[in-house]
Amino acid sequence: MGIAASTMARAAAALRFDGLWWRKFAYLGCVYGPEWWKQGSPPVIAAIIFALIGRNRRGAIENMRRILGDDDGRRARRAALRMFAEFAHCMTESMEYYGPRPKPIRFDMAARDPIVDALRLGRGVVLVTGHIGNWDISAKNLREYDQPINLVMAREPNATSQEYVRHMRERAGVRVIYSDSSVFSALNMIRALRQNEIVAIQLDRMLNLGGARSVPFFGAPTAFPSGPFVLARLAGAPLIPVFIPRLGTRHYAVRFGSRLMLSREARDAHALDRAMRAVVGEFEAIIREFPSQWFQFAPFWRAASAEDTGVSSRRPQTSLTAEETEADSGPRTIERR
């Protein structure tokens, strides 16, 4: 009876909007569908999900109200609906790009690539990003650096799609490390950095990598994971924020933040706070520019408050003593297949 119940529960989960069945159905449309379907169906499907999935709709609206400073909620509701549509477009283009019939993707790049400069040091590089724009599109292109790519992430909310998504990424040459998969996962990340590999970590998810610290984010103290910063310090690796907002159909910008070098001797809380404030400030700036591309469907500040037990709220100094190098912001556009 227990086995039958478990099988039924898994089958029901696979039929949920974020389950395996819908993932496979979406893949067929994204890869083999006509162009009118790829462009026209995402906003329609997004509007249906927005109407039907009340928990995600309410979470997105709550986040947009804080970002936009919207008191009555009408503007936040419209922005949240746009966010669902942008997510659907990004997912469509990711599946197409990872499939057997990818179309060219255009990237607006900075004139100087700080990842190239960081890899020359031979210590690897820690890339911190968030659920803004389309990280999956960029992750595949990291192969062009001729170094292994390790994507550290939380598990999928729906377990039925877990292996499907992982295999899709690994077929494209992106190694997935689940942060809760083993007590040795952090050691594996340090080993990867010491082999001059790329380790990419999402900043807006609690990933069981060390603790969390409270830093200002849209006017409120908010818990962010300190693990990426501690990892970079322990490995002596540069840390670079990178965000991939969508500018149009198969068109993205690659926005690099300031490169940080956290000294191994800088173990005090103030040094860590200053580095985190700098990076979270850049994350906030990109969200303000592209608010409907921060794909956060749960109430972020409410969830962050739940993490606040034991989180440091010490006010850091405003100057950053870690070595900081600004990336050249002059743009260049490239097209990749």
QUIHU-V695749 format. One line per field, one symbol per residue. phi: phi as a letter, one per 20 degrees, with the letter a starting at -180 (. if undefined). psi: psi as a letter, one per 40 degrees, with the letter a starting at -180 (. if undefined). burial: I if it has 24 or more other ideal C-beta (glycine too) atoms within 12 Angstrom, else O. A space follows every 50 residues. Layout:
BEGIN
phi = ???
psi = ???
burial = ???
END
This chain:
BEGIN
phi = .fffffffffffffeffdefgfgfffgfffedffffffeefgfffffffg feeffffffffffffffemefenffffffffffffffffffffffffeef cfegdededffdeffgfffffmdmbeedbbecmcfgffgfffgfelcgdd debfffgdffegfffffffffendeedefdfafeffffffffffemeecd ceedcfdldmeccecfblncfcfcfeggffffffemefdcfbccfedrfl ccdddeeffddeffeeeffffffffffffffffffffffcfedeededgf ffffffeffnefdffefeedeffccfffefebdcccd
psi = ddddddddddddddeideiddddddddddddeiidddddddddddddddd ddgddddddddddddddefhdeeddddddddddddddddddddddddeae fiiihhhhiidhheddddddeeeahhhhaighagddddddeedeefiihh hhiiiidhddeddddddddddeehhhhhdedieedddddddddeefihhh hhdfhhefgaaiihihhfeihhhiheddddddddefiihhihigihdahf hiihhiahhhhhidegeidddddddddddddddddddddgdeehgheihd ddddddeehehhehhiidiheihhhhihehiihihi.
burial = OOOOOOOOOOOOIIOIIIIIOIIOOIIOIIIOOOOOOIOOIIOOIIOOII OOOOOIIOIIIIIIIIIIOOOOOOOIIOIIIIIIIIIIIIIIIIIIIIIO OOIOIIIIIIOOIIIIOIIOIOIIIIIIIIIIIIIIIIIIIIOOIOIIII IIIIOIOIOIIIOIIOOIIOOIOIIIIIIOOOOOIIOIIIOIIOOIIIII IIIIIIIIIIIIIIIIIIOOIIIIIIIIIIIIIIIIIIIIIIIIIIIOOI IIIIIIIIIIIIOOOIOOIOIIIIIIIIIIIIIIIIIIOIIIIIIIIIII IOOIOOIOOOIIOOOIOOOIOIOIOOIOOOOOOOOOO
END
